[in-house]
Amino acid sequence: MKRFLETNDQQSSSKKTKTENSSSDFVISIQNNRLKTAESIRDFKFNKKRVKILSKVEDVAEKSNGIAYWMARDQRVQDNWALLFSQNLAIKNKIPLHVVFCLTDGFLGATIRHFDFMLKGLEEVANDCTTLNINFHLLRGEHTKEIPKFIKNNKIGAVVCDFSPLRIHRSWVDGIKKELPPYVPLVQVDAHNIVPIWITSDKQEYAARTIRNKINSKLGEFLTEFPPLVKHPHKSTEMPDKIDWKKTLQSLKVDETVGVVDWIKPGYKNAVEVLETFINKRLKVFATKRNDPTINALSNLSPFFHFGQISVQRAIIEVQKHKSKAKDSVDAFCEEAIVRRELSDNFCFHNKNYDNLDGITDWAKITLNAHRKDKRPYLYTRDELEKSKTHDDLWNAAQNQLRVEAKLHGFLRMYWAKKILEWTASPEEALETAIYLNDRYNLDGRDPNGYVGCMWSIGGIHDQGWGERAVFGKIRYMNYEGCKRKFDIKAFIARYGGVVHKKK
Ligand SMILES: Cc1cc2nc3c(=O)[nH]c(=O)nc-3n(C[C@H](O)[C@H](O)[C@H](O)COP(=O)(O)OP(=O)(O)OC[C@H]3O[C@@H](n4cnc5c(N)ncnc54)[C@H](O)[C@@H]3O)c2cc1C
């Protein structure tokens, strides 16, 4: 199978002019822009609206040995509001700064594909922390036990965490809050959304049209340059435990049958390189070709965004510099990466049923129930779907792309999920299957965008009712003929080896 995505996404090593460890000109120019913004976070007016104090106490505990940033969703050193806030606090109190990450084996069904990508990104984080006099600690086990234990053992004076709307992260935050010593403050910073989730809206928004202006009208305040995270002036006298990254990966008890991919390389520097190539090569066609799965027009940034290896805010700042040359594309990218993405966080934050059909709107529940007993044109098991064994060569090709490349094209994700609704016994089974396959294979899986994408396709969230038809009711329908009109499906099928399977 020809690997479509590997084409010029990341320059081959022979084309690289710098050595592996040195930084590209683009990385350097980004760092220079940070330096132009402020010398450090101490000279920068930090917008406190990004911060929520979760504990009763607010003041850093006295005689403490440092501030800890418990890193979870935003796995990067620079352009991270949570880490910048932590450094500000540590410098103000003249104490060391620690970054703590807690590794959990059975994380929501993540496979070696996901852990490999994440750990390699974290290795870069750890190295960059060392250069900046920041201790990086990798803990293993349950967050609610290990983080408080670390805080007590190391006499940490305050804990800063990042934000995710997903229930697992929320349960860690709640659990850690309960277990922390009463004199240690816990502070949350939304380092993922450009406009902090709690500022955009205090309710679940109906659709992109209702949240768009709530976000865009606040970008003037929040879409700013970042100051640099600097060499920390207060070095810890104790060294963190040495991490053997290879052994750590090997020691994980995770599914190893879902292979690692090589067309995309993890970590901040690689993310910046992908961003640069996107801007130079693909941005100009993003507006017109992003719905064509045979054309390499997308940013391919979602795996990096998902693991927080690059900040979306950074990507937007850099992309927006090209507005005069490619206005439509820049606008389209901002719509996807700001409005649609932050709408997903809004949905998961305000709807505890963000991944099941109790979370969909009444009109969609009614219509799916009314068509529950409709005869399905085809019925497939999860195994048949997973192995691309349907009668539909386009769907099979899409599933092949997902399984092998770890990133299904954005347009086809909609067709792919809608067909699962059509070919499984109930909407509940369809949603469960779609989320299972999405999260098992996509590198960007287990993300608010993924839950919302599946809930949009199968449960009509953020959408309206359409003409009624079998199985779907009023949920928007997509079909093979429609795809044929949109792009060269034969080329896509040939590229990903989609074949028609007949049921025996
Ligand atoms: C059924 C289904 C499942 C999906 N699963 C995931 C998932 O697991 N993880 C994930 O990150 N996205 C998911 N999406 C949303 C979208 O398809 C991907 O974000 C996009 O294809 C990622 O590729 P890219 O970064 O090259 O996208 P680009 O088109 O370059 O977009 C840039 C960024 O904008 C955001 N974005 C783009 N499209 C959407 C969208 N429809 N909704 C919200 N944000 C968007 C993403 O952060 C993306 O990285 C899903 C969509 C559907 C319909």
The ligand as a MOL file (V3000), in Angstrom:
LIG
                    3D

  0  0  0     0  0            999 V3000
M  V30 BEGIN CTAB
M  V30 COUNTS 53 58 0 0 0
M  V30 BEGIN ATOM
M  V30 1 C -16.3140 10.4740 12.9730 0
M  V30 2 C -15.2540 11.4940 13.2810 0
M  V30 3 C -14.2300 11.1680 14.1530 0
M  V30 4 C -13.2400 12.1040 14.4530 0
M  V30 5 N -12.2550 11.7460 15.3310 0
M  V30 6 C -11.3340 12.6520 15.7100 0
M  V30 7 C -10.3700 12.3240 16.6930 0
M  V30 8 O -10.3500 11.2210 17.2240 0
M  V30 9 N -9.4580 13.2860 17.0360 0
M  V30 10 C -9.4480 14.5160 16.4470 0
M  V30 11 O -8.6000 15.3490 16.7940 0
M  V30 12 N -10.3690 14.8630 15.5410 0
M  V30 13 C -11.3140 13.9670 15.1480 0
M  V30 14 N -12.2430 14.3200 14.2180 0
M  V30 15 C -12.2660 15.7040 13.6830 0
M  V30 16 C -11.4260 15.9080 12.4020 0
M  V30 17 O -11.7880 14.9690 11.4410 0
M  V30 18 C -9.9330 15.8210 12.6860 0
M  V30 19 O -9.6090 16.7420 13.7070 0
M  V30 20 C -9.0720 16.1650 11.4870 0
M  V30 21 O -9.3640 15.3050 10.4250 0
M  V30 22 C -7.6070 16.0420 11.9030 0
M  V30 23 O -6.7330 16.1760 10.8310 0
M  V30 24 P -5.8570 17.4930 10.6020 0
M  V30 25 O -5.2010 17.9170 11.8430 0
M  V30 26 O -4.9940 17.2110 9.4190 0
M  V30 27 O -7.0200 18.4860 10.2610 0
M  V30 28 P -7.0620 19.9740 9.6620 0
M  V30 29 O -8.1700 19.9580 8.6590 0
M  V30 30 O -5.7360 20.4230 9.2260 0
M  V30 31 O -7.5840 20.8360 10.8590 0
M  V30 32 C -6.7350 21.4600 11.8050 0
M  V30 33 C -7.2770 21.1950 13.1830 0
M  V30 34 O -8.6050 21.6870 13.3030 0
M  V30 35 C -9.3550 20.8500 14.1710 0
M  V30 36 N -10.4750 20.2610 13.4390 0
M  V30 37 C -10.5580 19.9680 12.1280 0
M  V30 38 N -11.7680 19.4430 11.8290 0
M  V30 39 C -12.4580 19.4110 12.9800 0
M  V30 40 C -13.7590 18.9740 13.3390 0
M  V30 41 N -14.6070 18.4760 12.4530 0
M  V30 42 N -14.1370 19.0730 14.6270 0
M  V30 43 C -13.3140 19.5850 15.5620 0
M  V30 44 N -12.0630 20.0190 15.2770 0
M  V30 45 C -11.6470 19.9260 14.0180 0
M  V30 46 C -8.4130 19.7400 14.6380 0
M  V30 47 O -7.8550 20.1090 15.8800 0
M  V30 48 C -7.3650 19.7170 13.5390 0
M  V30 49 O -6.1250 19.1950 13.9600 0
M  V30 50 C -13.2750 13.3970 13.8830 0
M  V30 51 C -14.3090 13.7230 13.0030 0
M  V30 52 C -15.2840 12.7870 12.7030 0
M  V30 53 C -16.3920 13.1500 11.7740 0
M  V30 END ATOM
M  V30 BEGIN BOND
M  V30 1 1 1 2
M  V30 2 1 2 3
M  V30 3 2 2 52
M  V30 4 2 3 4
M  V30 5 1 4 5
M  V30 6 1 4 50
M  V30 7 2 5 6
M  V30 8 1 6 7
M  V30 9 1 6 13
M  V30 10 2 7 8
M  V30 11 1 7 9
M  V30 12 1 9 10
M  V30 13 2 10 11
M  V30 14 1 10 12
M  V30 15 2 12 13
M  V30 16 1 13 14
M  V30 17 1 14 15
M  V30 18 1 14 50
M  V30 19 1 15 16
M  V30 20 1 16 17
M  V30 21 1 16 18
M  V30 22 1 18 19
M  V30 23 1 18 20
M  V30 24 1 20 21
M  V30 25 1 20 22
M  V30 26 1 22 23
M  V30 27 1 23 24
M  V30 28 2 24 25
M  V30 29 1 24 26
M  V30 30 1 24 27
M  V30 31 1 27 28
M  V30 32 2 28 29
M  V30 33 1 28 30
M  V30 34 1 28 31
M  V30 35 1 31 32
M  V30 36 1 32 33
M  V30 37 1 33 34
M  V30 38 1 33 48
M  V30 39 1 34 35
M  V30 40 1 35 36
M  V30 41 1 35 46
M  V30 42 1 36 37
M  V30 43 1 36 45
M  V30 44 2 37 38
M  V30 45 1 38 39
M  V30 46 1 39 40
M  V30 47 2 39 45
M  V30 48 1 40 41
M  V30 49 2 40 42
M  V30 50 1 42 43
M  V30 51 2 43 44
M  V30 52 1 44 45
M  V30 53 1 46 47
M  V30 54 1 46 48
M  V30 55 1 48 49
M  V30 56 2 50 51
M  V30 57 1 51 52
M  V30 58 1 52 53
M  V30 END BOND
M  V30 END CTAB
M  END
